[in-house]
């Protein structure tokens, strides 16, 4: 019996996630508040008044900035306050305001030890989401990321190294599913709780998954090792919400 083991949203692209006990999904939308904000690199070309998808290289994210793994964040959706903490440095910002966004950007600049002329820009353009696959289509921008925990465990056994499933930054972790069987579900439907999904794409992995979230170091060549052992670089799937509903930890998953 396949069940939901973990639910996570990532309010700020590239930064830490927030665990959930349950979530209500709407048709055609992803996780509420998931990848709602993003720290863009200077001259990214993003226009908040006319939001259009940008490549992930236009943002600060783990694939290029591994030390972001050690930056802990928490976003309070009711107050609009983003808490950012690194070692002994803790700060809170009301990122619903322009001033709050600027202050948060300055915090990230200092944390990453960026040069004076490299200032991140924190953007929001709801309902636009800063997902890695937003450049594919509006539907993919709102896709939910699903990880099969047994696939991660099988990969770990194959490479004889511990692999934290959180590396793959999925919204939903599934337990007791045959390893890598999720990759064969593209175009099939899946029901979790009272929500209905259509599996739309396998998730090709990038260098962001090389980063150990506990140390901020790159210690597993994840895409290379997936290709070497399985002939592809896929871990997990993307799903479109075709029927809204509530998902909770422990919910049973039905396929087909």
C-alpha positions as CSV (number, residue, x, y, z in Angstrom):
1,X,0.0,0.0,0.0
2,X,1.6,3.3,-1.2
3,X,1.2,6.1,1.3
4,X,2.1,9.8,1.8
5,X,5.2,10.1,4.0
6,X,6.2,13.7,3.7
7,X,4.6,17.0,2.4
8,X,6.8,20.0,1.8
9,X,6.4,23.4,0.3
10,X,9.3,25.7,-0.7
11,X,8.2,29.3,-0.4
12,X,11.4,30.8,-1.8
13,X,13.1,29.2,-4.8
14,X,16.4,27.5,-3.9
15,X,15.9,27.9,-0.1
16,X,14.8,25.5,2.6
17,X,11.4,23.8,2.7
18,X,8.6,23.8,5.2
19,X,7.0,20.5,6.3
20,X,3.2,20.3,6.2
21,X,0.7,17.9,7.8
22,X,-1.9,18.5,5.2
23,X,-2.5,20.7,2.2
24,X,-5.5,21.7,0.1
25,X,-4.9,21.7,-3.6
26,X,-6.9,23.4,-6.4
27,X,-7.3,22.2,-9.9
28,X,-4.6,23.5,-12.2
29,X,-2.5,24.8,-9.3
30,X,0.5,23.5,-7.4
31,X,1.2,23.6,-3.6
32,X,0.0,26.8,-2.1
33,X,2.9,29.2,-1.6
34,X,5.3,26.9,-3.3
35,X,8.1,28.7,-5.1
36,X,6.1,31.9,-4.7
37,X,9.2,34.0,-4.2
38,X,12.6,33.9,-5.9
39,X,15.9,35.8,-5.4
40,X,16.9,36.8,-9.0
41,X,20.4,37.6,-10.1
42,X,21.1,41.2,-11.2
43,X,19.8,42.0,-14.7
44,X,17.7,38.8,-14.7
45,X,15.2,40.4,-17.0
46,X,12.2,39.5,-14.8
47,X,9.4,42.0,-14.9
48,X,7.0,41.7,-11.9
49,X,4.4,43.7,-13.9
50,X,4.6,41.2,-16.8
51,X,5.9,38.0,-15.3
52,X,7.3,35.5,-17.7
53,X,9.2,32.3,-17.0
54,X,13.0,32.5,-16.7
55,X,15.6,29.8,-16.7
56,X,16.7,28.8,-13.2
57,X,20.2,30.1,-14.0
58,X,18.7,33.6,-13.6
59,X,18.1,32.9,-9.9
60,X,20.3,32.1,-6.8
61,X,19.8,28.4,-6.3
62,X,21.7,25.3,-5.1
63,X,22.9,24.3,-8.5
64,X,25.3,27.2,-8.4
65,X,25.3,28.4,-4.8
66,X,25.7,25.3,-2.6
67,X,26.0,27.3,0.6
68,X,22.3,28.1,0.4
69,X,21.8,24.6,1.9
70,X,22.9,26.0,5.2
71,X,20.5,29.0,5.2
72,X,17.4,28.2,7.1
73,X,14.2,29.9,6.2
74,X,10.6,30.0,7.3
75,X,7.8,31.9,5.8
76,X,4.6,32.9,7.7
77,X,1.9,33.2,5.1
78,X,-0.5,35.1,7.4
79,X,2.0,37.8,8.3
80,X,4.2,37.8,5.2
81,X,7.3,37.5,7.4
82,X,10.3,35.6,6.1
83,X,12.7,34.4,8.8
84,X,16.2,33.8,7.6
85,X,18.9,32.3,9.8
86,X,22.5,31.4,9.2
87,X,24.7,30.4,12.2
88,X,24.3,33.2,14.7
89,X,22.7,35.6,12.3
90,X,18.9,35.6,12.4
91,X,16.7,38.2,10.8
92,X,13.0,38.6,9.9
93,X,11.6,40.6,6.9
94,X,8.1,41.5,5.9
95,X,8.4,40.6,2.3
96,X,5.0,41.8,1.3
97,X,6.6,45.2,1.3
98,X,9.2,46.7,-1.1
99,X,11.4,47.6,1.8
100,X,11.2,44.1,3.3
101,X,12.2,42.6,0.0
102,X,15.2,44.9,-0.3
103,X,16.3,44.1,3.2
104,X,16.0,40.4,2.6
105,X,18.0,40.8,-0.6
106,X,20.8,42.6,1.3
107,X,20.8,39.7,3.9
108,X,21.3,37.2,1.1
109,X,24.0,39.4,-0.4
110,X,25.9,39.4,2.8
111,X,25.4,35.7,3.4
112,X,26.8,34.8,0.0
113,X,29.6,37.4,0.3
114,X,28.6,38.9,-3.1
115,X,30.4,41.9,-4.5
116,X,29.0,45.4,-4.0
117,X,27.7,45.5,-7.6
118,X,25.9,42.1,-7.2
119,X,22.7,42.6,-5.4
120,X,20.0,39.9,-5.4
121,X,16.4,41.0,-6.1
122,X,13.6,39.3,-4.3
123,X,10.5,39.0,-6.6
124,X,7.0,37.8,-6.2
125,X,4.4,37.7,-9.0
126,X,1.6,35.5,-7.9
127,X,0.1,33.4,-9.4
128,X,3.4,33.1,-11.2
129,X,5.7,30.4,-9.7
130,X,9.5,30.2,-9.9
131,X,9.6,26.5,-10.6
132,X,12.5,24.9,-12.6
133,X,10.0,23.8,-15.3
134,X,8.1,27.1,-15.5
135,X,9.8,27.6,-18.9
136,X,8.1,24.5,-20.3
137,X,4.5,25.7,-19.9
138,X,2.0,27.3,-17.5
139,X,0.8,23.8,-16.6
140,X,4.3,22.7,-15.7
141,X,4.8,25.9,-13.7
142,X,2.0,24.6,-11.5
143,X,3.1,21.0,-11.4
144,X,3.6,19.1,-8.1
145,X,6.9,17.3,-7.6
146,X,6.6,13.7,-6.3
147,X,9.5,11.6,-5.0
148,X,9.4,7.8,-4.5
149,X,11.4,7.1,-1.3
150,X,12.2,3.5,-2.4
151,X,13.8,4.9,-5.6
152,X,16.1,7.1,-3.4
153,X,16.9,4.1,-1.2
154,X,17.7,1.9,-4.2
155,X,19.9,4.6,-5.6
156,X,21.7,4.9,-2.2
157,X,22.3,1.1,-2.1
158,X,23.6,1.2,-5.7
159,X,26.2,3.8,-5.0
160,X,26.9,2.6,-1.5
161,X,26.3,6.1,0.0
162,X,23.6,7.6,2.1
163,X,21.2,9.8,0.1
164,X,18.8,12.2,1.8
165,X,15.5,12.3,-0.1
166,X,15.3,16.0,0.7
167,X,18.0,16.6,-1.8
168,X,15.4,16.2,-4.5
169,X,13.2,19.0,-3.1
170,X,9.9,17.2,-3.7
171,X,6.5,18.3,-2.6
172,X,5.2,14.8,-1.9
173,X,7.3,11.8,-0.7
174,X,5.7,8.4,-1.2
175,X,6.5,5.3,0.8
176,X,6.1,1.6,-0.1
177,X,6.1,2.1,-3.8
178,X,8.3,-0.2,-6.0
179,X,11.7,1.5,-6.7
180,X,11.6,3.6,-9.9
181,X,8.1,2.4,-10.9
182,X,6.9,6.0,-10.8
183,X,8.9,6.7,-13.9
184,X,6.6,4.5,-15.9
185,X,3.4,6.4,-14.8
186,X,3.7,9.3,-17.3
187,X,0.2,10.0,-18.7
188,X,-1.5,7.9,-16.0
189,X,-3.7,9.3,-13.2
190,X,-3.0,9.1,-9.5
191,X,-5.4,9.8,-6.6
192,X,-4.0,11.0,-3.2
193,X,-6.5,11.8,-0.5
194,X,-9.3,13.6,-2.3
195,X,-7.0,15.2,-4.9
196,X,-6.6,13.8,-8.4
197,X,-3.4,14.1,-10.5
198,X,-2.2,13.3,-13.9
199,X,1.5,12.3,-14.2
200,X,3.0,14.6,-16.9
201,X,6.8,14.3,-16.8
202,X,9.8,12.5,-15.3
203,X,12.0,14.8,-13.3
204,X,15.5,15.1,-14.8
205,X,18.0,16.0,-12.2
206,X,20.6,18.8,-12.1
207,X,23.7,19.6,-10.1
208,X,21.5,21.0,-7.2
209,X,21.0,17.4,-6.1
210,X,24.8,17.0,-5.6
211,X,24.6,19.2,-2.5
212,X,24.6,17.7,1.0
213,X,21.9,19.8,2.8
214,X,23.5,19.2,6.2
215,X,27.0,20.4,5.2
216,X,26.5,22.6,2.1
217,X,29.1,20.5,0.3
218,X,28.9,18.8,-3.1
219,X,29.5,15.1,-2.2
220,X,27.4,13.0,-4.7
221,X,27.6,13.4,-8.5
222,X,23.9,12.6,-8.6
223,X,23.0,13.2,-12.3
224,X,26.2,11.5,-13.5
225,X,25.6,8.5,-11.2
226,X,22.0,8.1,-12.2
227,X,23.1,8.1,-15.8
228,X,25.9,5.7,-15.1
229,X,23.7,3.1,-13.3
230,X,20.3,3.5,-14.8
231,X,20.8,5.1,-18.3
232,X,18.9,8.3,-17.3
233,X,19.1,11.2,-14.9
234,X,15.6,11.0,-13.6
235,X,14.5,10.8,-10.0
236,X,10.8,11.5,-9.3
237,X,7.9,12.8,-11.4
238,X,5.8,15.9,-12.0
239,X,2.1,15.8,-11.7
240,X,-0.7,18.2,-12.7
241,X,-3.6,18.7,-10.3
242,X,-6.7,17.7,-12.4
243,X,-9.0,17.5,-9.4
244,X,-8.7,19.6,-6.3
245,X,-8.8,18.2,-2.8
246,X,-7.0,17.7,0.5
247,X,-3.9,15.6,1.0
248,X,-2.7,14.5,4.5
249,X,0.3,12.6,5.8
250,X,-0.5,8.9,5.7
251,X,-3.0,9.1,2.9
252,X,-3.2,6.1,0.6
253,X,-2.2,6.5,-3.0
254,X,-4.3,5.0,-5.8
255,X,-2.9,4.7,-9.3
256,X,-5.0,4.5,-12.5
